[in-house]
């Protein structure tokens, strides 16, 4: 056996369909596109969401909801989470830079503290917003709340 004797296995290679090369090819005339109609023309392309003229789904469904462009999204921390962070890293001061460094919040995030959970440590907290209950709990233990 030599290299020039090598051939692919029988049935492994299929002949290419040569379209629009005359009637003798078997694929001349309409070039396998059928007769007339939009799909037989060059440049035919279905529009996205086109359902053959039937009323499209997105037009059959009612409009719902409203997205407020002025909504402010906060990353929320509860008192229990702040206590966990304080215990884990042994800190008494939690601010935006610290939360960013430890991966709890991104630089662009706005941070809000809520009053769920138990707080046992005296903490100094600097964030964008604080709920009344969280502020009362932090200051009740002798901590401070600074809004940035």
VMD Tcl script that draws the C-alpha trace (Angstrom):
set ca {
  {0.00 0.00 0.00}
  {1.20 3.49 -0.85}
  {-0.17 6.99 -0.20}
  {-1.56 7.45 -3.69}
  {-3.67 4.30 -3.24}
  {-5.54 5.64 -0.17}
  {-9.26 6.37 -0.70}
  {-12.08 7.31 1.69}
  {-14.34 4.45 2.80}
  {-17.21 3.61 0.44}
  {-20.19 5.89 1.16}
  {-18.13 8.26 3.35}
  {-17.97 11.03 0.73}
  {-21.12 12.39 -0.86}
  {-21.12 14.34 -4.13}
  {-21.93 18.05 -3.93}
  {-25.33 19.11 -5.32}
  {-24.49 21.38 -8.28}
  {-27.49 23.68 -8.58}
  {-28.37 25.80 -11.65}
  {-25.99 24.05 -14.07}
  {-28.52 23.14 -16.73}
  {-31.31 20.58 -17.13}
  {-28.89 17.68 -17.52}
  {-27.74 18.10 -13.91}
  {-31.26 17.40 -12.66}
  {-31.12 20.66 -10.71}
  {-31.59 23.16 -13.53}
  {-34.75 25.13 -14.35}
  {-36.13 26.17 -10.98}
  {-32.87 25.19 -9.24}
  {-34.67 23.19 -6.52}
  {-36.67 26.27 -5.43}
  {-40.09 25.15 -6.65}
  {-42.30 27.39 -8.80}
  {-42.80 31.15 -8.42}
  {-43.56 32.74 -5.08}
  {-41.45 34.79 -2.70}
  {-39.13 31.94 -1.74}
  {-38.11 31.29 -5.33}
  {-36.74 34.83 -5.76}
  {-33.26 35.97 -4.95}
  {-32.91 38.14 -1.88}
  {-35.82 36.46 -0.09}
  {-35.48 36.62 3.67}
  {-38.14 36.07 6.33}
  {-38.64 39.00 8.65}
  {-38.08 38.31 12.32}
  {-41.36 37.36 14.07}
  {-43.18 37.07 10.71}
  {-45.95 34.48 10.98}
  {-47.10 34.29 7.38}
  {-49.45 37.26 7.66}
  {-51.16 35.95 10.80}
  {-51.25 38.54 13.61}
  {-47.85 38.09 15.32}
  {-47.66 36.90 18.90}
  {-46.18 40.14 20.27}
  {-49.12 42.07 18.79}
  {-51.74 39.60 20.07}
  {-50.58 39.93 23.67}
  {-51.56 42.98 25.72}
  {-49.08 45.62 26.78}
  {-48.22 45.25 30.46}
  {-46.18 47.06 33.06}
  {-44.04 50.11 33.25}
  {-40.28 50.53 33.67}
  {-39.42 53.63 35.65}
  {-36.33 55.19 34.02}
  {-35.54 57.04 37.27}
  {-35.58 53.97 39.54}
  {-32.60 53.69 41.88}
  {-31.42 50.10 42.37}
  {-29.72 49.36 45.69}
  {-27.51 46.48 46.76}
  {-29.17 45.50 50.04}
  {-27.41 44.45 53.24}
  {-29.33 43.37 56.33}
  {-28.02 43.84 59.87}
  {-27.38 40.10 60.13}
  {-25.14 40.26 57.05}
  {-23.21 43.21 58.47}
  {-22.69 41.26 61.71}
  {-21.42 38.27 59.69}
  {-19.02 40.52 57.72}
  {-17.79 42.19 60.94}
  {-17.16 38.78 62.55}
  {-15.48 37.33 59.46}
  {-13.01 40.19 58.93}
  {-12.83 41.53 62.50}
  {-13.73 45.10 61.56}
  {-15.73 47.82 63.31}
  {-15.96 50.15 60.31}
  {-17.86 49.15 57.17}
  {-17.83 51.56 54.23}
  {-18.22 51.44 50.45}
  {-14.48 50.99 49.85}
  {-14.35 48.00 52.21}
  {-17.42 46.35 50.62}
  {-15.88 46.93 47.18}
  {-12.49 45.48 48.17}
  {-14.06 42.32 49.62}
  {-16.31 41.80 46.57}
  {-19.65 42.42 48.31}
  {-20.53 45.40 46.08}
  {-19.24 46.98 42.90}
  {-17.91 50.52 42.69}
  {-20.96 51.79 40.80}
  {-23.47 50.09 43.16}
  {-25.57 52.05 45.62}
  {-25.71 50.32 49.01}
  {-28.63 50.30 51.46}
  {-28.77 48.77 54.94}
  {-32.04 47.20 56.14}
  {-33.02 46.18 59.66}
  {-33.47 42.42 59.30}
  {-31.36 40.14 61.50}
  {-29.45 40.64 64.76}
  {-26.58 43.04 65.25}
  {-24.34 42.53 68.29}
  {-21.29 44.64 67.46}
  {-20.72 48.39 67.65}
  {-20.27 49.35 64.00}
  {-19.52 52.51 62.06}
  {-21.39 52.26 58.74}
  {-20.97 54.54 55.69}
  {-23.46 53.77 52.90}
  {-25.88 55.50 50.50}
  {-29.13 54.73 52.38}
  {-30.32 53.20 55.67}
  {-33.79 52.19 56.84}
  {-35.12 53.70 60.08}
  {-35.07 50.36 61.92}
  {-31.48 49.65 60.86}
  {-30.35 53.13 61.90}
  {-32.01 52.74 65.30}
  {-30.38 49.32 65.83}
  {-26.89 50.51 64.87}
  {-27.08 53.68 66.97}
  {-28.68 51.75 69.85}
  {-25.45 49.74 70.19}
  {-23.35 52.91 70.14}
  {-22.44 52.74 66.46}
  {-22.65 55.51 63.86}
  {-24.37 55.82 60.48}
  {-22.96 58.10 57.76}
  {-24.79 58.66 54.48}
  {-22.63 59.31 51.42}
}
mol new
graphics top color blue
foreach p $ca { graphics top sphere $p radius 0.5 }
foreach p [lrange $ca 0 end-1] q [lrange $ca 1 end] { graphics top cylinder $p $q radius 0.2 }
display resetview
